Amino acid sequence: MTKKDVKTKSTASLLIIMLVAILVIVNLISLNLFSRVDLTDNNIYSLTDSSRDLVERLNDRLTIKAYVSNDLPAPHNNDARYIKDLLDDYKAYSHGYLHYEFIDPVKDNKEEEATGYRIPPLQFNVFKNDKTEFIKGYKGLAVLYGDKSEVIPFVEKTTNLEYDLSRAINKLIQSGVPTIAFTTGNGEPDMSSGLNWANQMLQKEYRVQFLNLQDMKTVPPEVQVIIVDSPKGKLSDWEVYLLDQFFMRGGRLVFLIDGFNIDVAQSMVTPIDNGLDSLMYFYGASVKKNLVIDAQCNMVPVTRNMGTYQMQSLIRYPFYINIQSFNEENPIVKTLKSFDMLFAGSLDLNPNLPAATERQILFSTSEQSGSRAVPIDVSPEKKYFNEDFSAKSLPLAAAMSGQFNSYFNDKNIPQYTGNDSLNTAPIPEKIDRAEDGRVIVVGNGSFISDDNRRNNTSFVILMNMVDWMTQDKGLISIRSKQVTGRMLKVTSDGTKKIVKYLNIFAMPLIVVLFGVTRWQFRKSLRKKEIA
């Protein structure tokens, strides 16, 4: 080896050592600097403006106690760093009012304190010395404000932590908790038959009631939002009147409507008359008596008999639509990418809305869709053709806001048919106009049922709707930024073939061209050397 080679090698080694040292120093410095660049979609590692505004409103000391074990196994071992970074962000915008403590309950002898805040010890699996062992650890937070507290017993996903923390802080500093009510008495689902999961989700932020309007003379004054979810029977004229007057008095209405009773096994589809069509249409949109189909749909399992055997296969089911067309202006859905809905009906939009009433379509079908009116064959085995999907962007959900007149302005007030002995209060005077009303109509109600609990986007939409109704836009923006599910777009057969053959032939062709080019280049070099 020549002296020149030794010198070159030494210089290269020195440069590598210097580069490594610089990177180590930069990382050590960055650990203590409040500055990060977030290049992720939706900025999921940065505080939203809503969270910043929330802690900027603090006017008293708020303490967050993070009970997090230091030696958690993968994949939990990096969560402590993420939690600390997030709490640093909150603290930086709080003008000195937010403080936090990091506590390892086992090492710091604070297990009893953690238990007092209802933060339980958890068992984590560790594979060590060729066997599985269990270790005890903690990963929960307690948020303290005055004499009140909110607890996050276990941080299951750090992607949801900002929402959970901001929800807890918001709940502590706000003066009261809004009340949400579901109607009952006309075949609607309740906690014991379909709404248990939705009820649990809502109760994290709201008080939830179930109201039977038949024996009421007015809706309780504490109720701010009424959700009418999938009634199977017909509401009486008095119940419709109560909903209208609740709306006129400043309440908010959400209609989640199933248009049919459906039995897929028997391929039976029976229309439902719920008595609400005229009321919803008057407010801006009602649900048509149809079921939409979409080429952009999901797969369902189908069992086929193969002689003496049964075989299960997946086939596309156009009634199980995948929604990707969302209103990018409305906070309820503007950050959503994909959402599944089974047996949805399209909306009938009232073209004669008052000038002071605004209507926004929240989401709709794809550019290749259609609809079916009775009689409807819902068998998964049914064949569909391109002409079945000739409709475009059928509206599935709409939000109306602004000024509304009473549906009963030109109608007689219905007779109260309830039990006067149970309710002796007088019937309030009729109100003719709502100055700042909000109403939502969705052509499906089963999307928030317990059967759909694995579809997280369904409950994000429900919570966002209620937040929008109660005008809490902050939690909407935090919750929605985590929902980034993306489905493949429906492509034509021609495009599929092009992509297929490009994948098969493009890379080998590039390698061959590179080899030929390199061979020609080396051949020309040899000719020059010979010359």
C-alpha positions in Angstrom: 0.0 0.0 0.0 1.5 3.4 -1.0 1.7 6.4 1.3 -0.9 8.1 -0.8 -3.4 5.2 -0.2 -2.7 5.2 3.6 -3.2 9.0 3.7 -6.5 8.7 1.7 -7.7 5.9 4.0 -6.9 7.8 7.2 -8.6 10.9 5.8 -11.8 8.9 5.0 -11.8 7.3 8.5 -11.4 10.7 10.1 -14.3 12.1 8.1 -16.5 9.2 9.1 -15.6 9.6 12.8 -16.3 13.4 12.6 -19.6 12.8 10.9 -20.7 10.3 13.5 -19.6 12.6 16.3 -21.6 15.5 14.7 -24.7 13.4 14.4 -24.5 12.3 18.1 -24.0 15.9 19.2 -26.9 17.1 17.1 -29.2 14.4 18.5 -28.2 15.2 22.1 -28.8 18.9 21.5 -32.2 18.2 19.8 -33.4 16.2 22.8 -33.5 19.4 24.8 -34.8 21.8 22.1 -38.5 22.4 21.6 -38.3 22.2 17.8 -39.3 19.4 15.4 -40.2 19.1 11.8 -43.3 16.9 11.2 -43.5 15.7 7.6 -46.3 13.2 8.2 -49.7 13.3 6.5 -52.1 15.4 8.7 -49.1 16.3 11.0 -49.9 13.4 13.3 -46.8 14.1 15.5 -47.6 17.8 16.0 -50.2 19.4 18.3 -53.3 20.6 16.4 -54.3 24.3 16.7 -57.2 23.1 18.8 -55.0 21.5 21.4 -52.8 24.6 21.5 -55.8 26.9 21.9 -57.1 24.6 24.7 -54.0 24.8 26.9 -53.6 28.5 26.1 -57.0 29.1 27.8 -55.8 27.6 31.1 -56.0 30.1 34.0 -55.1 27.8 36.8 -52.5 25.0 37.4 -53.2 21.8 35.6 -51.0 18.8 36.4 -50.5 15.6 34.4 -49.0 12.6 36.2 -47.6 10.1 33.7 -47.3 6.7 35.3 -45.0 5.0 32.8 -42.6 2.2 33.4 -39.1 2.7 32.0 -38.3 -0.9 31.0 -41.4 -1.8 28.9 -40.8 -4.4 26.2 -41.3 -3.7 22.5 -43.4 -2.3 21.0 -44.2 -0.2 24.1 -40.6 0.7 24.8 -40.6 3.8 22.7 -43.9 5.1 24.0 -42.3 6.9 27.0 -40.3 9.1 24.7 -43.4 9.9 22.6 -45.5 10.7 25.7 -42.8 13.0 27.1 -42.5 14.9 23.7 -46.3 15.4 23.6 -46.4 16.7 27.1 -43.5 19.0 26.3 -45.6 20.4 23.5 -48.6 20.9 25.7 -46.5 22.6 28.4 -44.9 25.0 25.9 -48.2 26.5 24.9 -49.7 26.7 28.4 -48.1 29.9 29.6 -46.7 28.1 32.6 -50.0 26.7 33.8 -49.5 23.0 32.7 -47.0 20.9 34.6 -46.3 17.2 34.3 -44.5 14.5 36.3 -43.0 11.3 34.9 -43.3 8.5 37.4 -42.2 4.9 37.3 -44.6 3.4 39.9 -42.4 0.3 40.6 -39.0 2.0 40.9 -40.4 5.1 42.6 -42.6 3.2 45.1 -45.7 4.9 43.7 -47.9 1.9 42.9 -50.4 2.7 45.6 -50.7 6.3 44.2 -51.3 5.0 40.7 -54.0 2.6 42.0 -55.6 5.5 43.7 -56.0 7.2 40.3 -57.5 3.9 38.9 -54.4 3.2 36.8 -53.9 -0.5 37.1 -50.7 -2.5 36.7 -50.5 -4.5 33.4 -48.7 -7.7 32.4 -46.4 -7.5 29.4 -45.0 -10.5 27.6 -41.2 -10.7 27.3 -39.3 -13.5 25.5 -36.1 -14.0 27.4 -33.7 -17.0 27.8 -35.8 -19.1 25.3 -39.0 -18.7 27.3 -41.8 -16.3 27.7 -41.9 -14.3 30.9 -44.4 -11.7 32.3 -43.3 -8.4 33.7 -45.5 -5.8 35.5 -45.6 -2.3 34.0 -47.7 0.9 33.8 -48.6 3.2 31.0 -51.4 5.5 32.1 -52.0 9.2 32.9 -53.9 11.2 35.4 -54.9 14.8 34.6 -55.6 17.0 37.7 -57.3 20.4 37.7 -58.4 21.8 41.0 -60.3 19.1 42.9 -61.3 17.3 39.6 -59.5 14.6 37.7 -59.7 12.6 34.5 -57.8 9.4 34.0 -56.4 7.6 30.9 -55.8 4.1 32.5 -53.8 2.7 29.6 -52.3 4.4 26.6 -53.1 1.6 24.1 -52.1 3.7 21.0 -50.0 6.8 21.1 -51.7 7.9 17.9 -54.9 8.6 19.9 -53.1 10.1 22.9 -53.5 13.8 21.8 -57.2 13.3 21.4 -57.5 11.5 24.8 -55.5 14.2 26.6 -57.3 17.1 25.0 -60.7 15.5 25.7 -59.7 15.1 29.3 -58.5 18.7 29.7 -61.5 20.0 27.9 -63.8 18.0 30.2 -62.1 19.4 33.3 -62.1 23.1 32.3 -65.5 23.4 30.7 -68.5 24.4 32.9 -70.9 21.7 32.0 -71.3 18.5 30.0 -73.8 18.5 27.1 -76.6 15.9 27.1 -77.3 13.7 24.0 -80.6 11.8 23.7 -81.6 8.8 21.6 -85.3 8.3 20.8 -87.0 5.0 21.8 -90.4 3.4 21.5 -90.6 2.9 17.8 -88.3 0.0 17.2 -85.1 2.0 17.5 -82.0 0.1 18.9 -81.1 0.8 22.5 -78.2 -0.1 24.8 -79.3 -3.7 25.1 -80.0 -4.2 21.4 -77.4 -2.5 19.3 -76.2 0.8 20.7 -74.0 -0.3 23.6 -70.8 0.6 21.9 -72.0 4.0 20.6 -73.3 4.8 24.1 -69.9 4.0 25.6 -68.1 6.2 23.1 -70.5 9.1 23.6 -70.4 8.9 27.4 -66.7 9.7 27.4 -67.6 13.3 26.5 -71.4 13.6 27.0 -74.3 12.6 29.1 -76.5 10.1 27.2 -80.2 9.6 27.7 -82.8 7.5 26.0 -86.2 9.3 25.5 -89.6 7.9 24.7 -91.4 10.9 23.4 -94.9 9.4 23.4 -95.6 10.4 27.1 -93.7 13.8 27.0 -95.2 17.3 26.6 -91.8 18.8 25.9 -88.2 17.6 25.6 -86.2 18.0 28.9 -84.4 21.3 28.8 -80.9 19.8 29.4 -81.0 17.9 26.1 -79.0 19.6 23.4 -79.0 16.9 20.6 -81.6 14.3 19.7 -80.5 11.3 17.6 -83.3 9.4 15.8 -81.6 6.1 14.9 -83.3 3.6 12.6 -86.9 3.6 13.8 -88.7 0.5 12.5 -92.2 1.8 13.5 -94.0 5.0 12.6 -93.6 8.0 14.9 -96.9 9.6 15.9 -97.8 13.1 14.8 -97.2 14.2 18.4 -93.7 12.8 18.5 -93.0 14.6 15.2 -94.3 17.8 16.7 -92.1 17.4 19.7 -89.0 16.9 17.5 -89.9 20.0 15.5 -90.5 22.2 18.6 -87.3 20.9 20.2 -85.5 22.0 17.0 -87.2 25.4 17.1 -86.1 26.0 20.7 -82.4 25.6 19.8 -82.0 21.8 19.9 -80.1 19.9 17.2 -81.4 16.9 15.3 -79.6 13.9 13.8 -81.6 11.5 11.6 -79.9 8.1 10.9 -82.4 6.4 8.7 -82.7 2.8 7.5 -85.3 2.7 4.7 -85.8 -1.1 4.8 -86.0 -4.2 6.9 -83.5 -6.5 5.1 -83.1 -10.3 5.3 -80.2 -11.3 3.1 -80.6 -15.0 3.6 -84.2 -14.9 2.3 -83.4 -11.9 0.0 -86.4 -10.1 1.5 -86.5 -6.3 1.5 -89.5 -4.6 3.2 -89.9 -0.8 3.2 -90.2 1.0 6.5 -92.7 3.9 7.1 -91.2 5.9 10.0 -93.4 9.0 9.5 -90.4 11.3 9.2 -90.0 11.7 5.5 -92.0 15.0 5.2 -90.3 16.5 8.2 -86.8 15.7 7.0 -87.5 16.9 3.5 -88.9 20.2 4.9 -85.6 20.7 6.7 -83.6 20.0 3.6 -83.2 16.3 2.8 -85.0 13.0 3.3 -84.0 9.4 2.6 -85.3 7.9 -0.7 -86.9 4.4 -0.7 -84.0 2.9 -2.5 -80.7 1.1 -1.8 -77.5 2.3 -3.6 -75.0 0.1 -5.3 -71.5 1.0 -6.1 -68.7 -0.4 -8.2 -66.4 0.8 -5.4 -67.5 -1.9 -3.0 -66.2 -4.4 -0.4 -65.9 -8.2 -0.5 -68.2 -10.5 1.5 -67.8 -14.2 2.2 -70.2 -16.6 0.3 -70.5 -20.3 1.0 -71.0 -22.5 -2.0 -71.8 -26.3 -2.2 -69.2 -28.2 -4.1 -70.6 -31.7 -4.2 -70.4 -33.1 -0.7 -68.2 -30.2 0.4 -68.8 -26.5 1.1 -66.4 -23.9 0.0 -66.2 -20.3 1.2 -65.1 -17.5 -1.2 -65.0 -13.7 -1.3 -67.0 -11.9 -3.8 -67.7 -8.2 -4.4 -71.0 -7.0 -3.0 -72.2 -3.7 -4.5 -74.5 -3.0 -1.5 -71.5 -2.9 0.8 -70.1 0.3 -0.5 -66.7 1.9 0.2 -67.1 5.7 0.4 -64.2 7.9 -0.6 -66.0 11.1 -1.7 -66.1 13.4 1.3 -66.9 17.1 1.7 -63.5 18.8 2.1 -65.0 21.9 3.7 -67.1 20.4 6.5 -65.2 19.6 9.7 -67.2 16.4 10.3 -65.7 14.5 7.3 -63.0 16.7 5.7 -60.0 14.7 6.8 -61.6 11.2 6.2 -60.3 9.0 3.4 -62.4 5.9 3.4 -65.6 4.6 5.1 -67.7 1.5 4.6 -71.5 1.4 4.7 -73.9 -1.5 4.2 -77.4 -1.0 2.7 -77.4 2.8 2.4 -80.2 4.9 0.8 -79.6 8.0 -1.2 -81.0 11.4 -0.3 -83.9 13.3 -1.8 -82.7 17.0 -1.6 -85.3 19.7 -1.2 -84.6 22.3 -3.9 -86.7 25.1 -2.2 -84.6 25.8 0.9 -84.8 29.3 2.4 -81.9 31.6 1.5 -80.8 31.7 5.1 -80.4 27.9 5.2 -77.2 26.2 4.1 -76.9 22.6 3.0 -73.7 20.6 2.6 -73.4 17.1 1.3 -71.1 15.2 3.7 -70.4 12.2 1.6 -71.6 10.5 -1.5 -71.1 7.4 -3.8 -68.4 7.1 -6.4 -68.6 8.1 -10.1 -69.7 4.5 -10.9 -72.9 3.8 -8.8 -76.6 3.2 -9.1 -79.7 2.6 -7.0 -82.4 -0.1 -6.7 -86.0 0.4 -5.8 -88.4 -2.3 -4.6 -88.5 -5.2 -5.5 -84.7 -5.4 -4.6 -82.6 -8.5 -5.0 -79.9 -8.3 -2.3 -78.5 -11.8 -2.9 -74.7 -11.7 -3.0 -74.8 -14.1 -6.0 -76.6 -11.6 -8.2 -74.7 -10.5 -11.3 -74.1 -6.9 -12.1 -73.1 -5.2 -15.4 -71.5 -1.8 -16.2 -74.8 -0.2 -17.1 -76.0 -0.9 -13.5 -73.4 1.7 -12.3 -74.3 4.6 -14.6 -75.2 7.1 -11.8 -72.6 9.5 -10.3 -72.1 10.9 -6.8 -75.4 10.0 -5.2 -75.7 11.9 -1.9 -75.7 9.8 1.2 -75.5 12.3 4.1 -76.3 16.0 4.4 -75.9 18.7 7.0 -78.2 21.7 7.1 -77.6 24.8 9.2 -79.0 28.3 9.5 -82.5 29.7 9.8 -85.5 27.2 9.8 -89.2 27.6 9.9 -91.4 25.3 11.9 -92.8 22.3 9.9 -96.1 23.0 11.7 -96.5 26.7 10.7 -99.3 25.8 8.3 -100.6 22.8 10.2 -102.7 22.1 13.2 -100.9 21.2 16.4 -101.4 17.4 16.9 -103.3 16.1 19.9 -101.3 15.1 22.9 -102.0 11.4 23.3 -99.8 10.7 26.4 -100.9 10.0 30.0 -101.8 13.3 31.7 -101.6 11.7 35.1 -97.9 11.0 34.5 -97.2 14.4 33.1 -99.2 17.3 34.5 -97.0 20.1 33.2 -98.6 22.4 30.6 -97.8 22.1 26.9 -95.4 25.0 25.9 -96.5 27.5 23.3 -95.6 26.7 19.7 -92.4 28.4 18.3 -92.4 29.3 14.6 -88.7 29.8 13.8 -85.2 28.6 14.7 -82.6 31.3 14.1 -79.5 29.0 14.4 -80.5 25.4 13.8 -78.5 22.4 12.7 -79.8 19.1 11.4 -78.1 16.1 9.8 -79.7 13.4 7.7 -77.9 10.1 6.8 -79.3 7.4 4.6 -78.2 4.6 7.0 -78.6 4.0 10.7 -76.8 0.6 11.2 -73.3 2.1 10.7 -73.2 3.0 14.4 -74.5 -0.4 15.7 -72.6 -2.8 17.8 -72.1 -5.1 14.8 -70.0 -2.3 13.2 -67.8 -1.6 16.2 -64.6 -2.7 14.5 -65.1 0.1 11.9 -63.5 2.9 13.8 -64.4 5.5 11.2 -68.1 4.9 11.8 -67.8 6.1 15.4 -65.4 8.9 14.4 -68.2 10.2 12.2 -70.8 9.8 14.9 -68.6 11.7 17.5 -67.8 14.4 14.9 -71.5 14.8 14.1 -72.3 15.4 17.8 -69.3 17.7 18.3 -70.4 19.7 15.3 -73.9 19.9 16.7 -72.6 21.1 20.1 -70.1 23.4 18.1 -67.0 21.8 19.6 -64.9 21.9 16.4 -61.7 21.4 18.3 -62.2 17.8 19.2 -63.3 17.1 15.6 -59.9 18.2 14.2 -57.9 16.2 16.7 -60.0 13.0 16.4 -60.1 13.1 12.6 -56.4 13.6 11.9 -55.7 10.0 13.0 -58.2 8.4 10.5 -56.2 7.9 7.4 -57.5 4.6 6.0 -57.1 4.5 2.2 -58.7 2.1 -0.2 -57.5 1.5 -3.7 -59.5 3.4 -6.3 -61.6 1.4 -8.8 -59.6 1.2 -12.0 -60.7 0.1 -15.5 -59.8 -3.3 -16.9 -57.5 -1.6 -19.5 -55.5 0.2 -16.7 -55.2 -3.0 -14.7 -53.7 -4.8 -17.8 -51.2 -2.0 -18.4 -50.1 -2.0 -14.7 -49.9 -5.8 -14.8 -47.7 -6.0 -17.9 -45.5 -3.1 -16.7 -44.8 -5.0 -13.5 -43.9 -8.1 -15.5 -41.8 -6.6 -18.2 -40.6 -3.2 -17.2 -38.0 -4.1 -14.7 -36.4 -6.9 -16.8 -36.4 -4.5 -19.7 -34.6 -1.8 -17.7 -32.0 -4.3 -16.6 -31.4 -5.4 -20.1 -31.1 -1.9 -21.4 -28.7 -1.0 -18.6 -26.6 -4.1 -19.4 -26.5 -3.3 -23.2 -25.6 0.3 -22.5 -22.8 -0.6 -20.1 -21.5 -3.3 -22.6 -21.5 -0.7 -25.4 -19.7 1.8 -23.1 -17.0 -0.7 -22.1 -16.6 -1.8 -25.7 -16.0 1.8 -26.9 -13.4 2.2 -24.1 -11.5 -0.9 -25.2 -11.4 0.4 -28.8 -10.0 3.7 -27.6 -7.3 1.9 -25.5 -6.3 -0.3 -28.5 -6.2 2.8 -30.7 
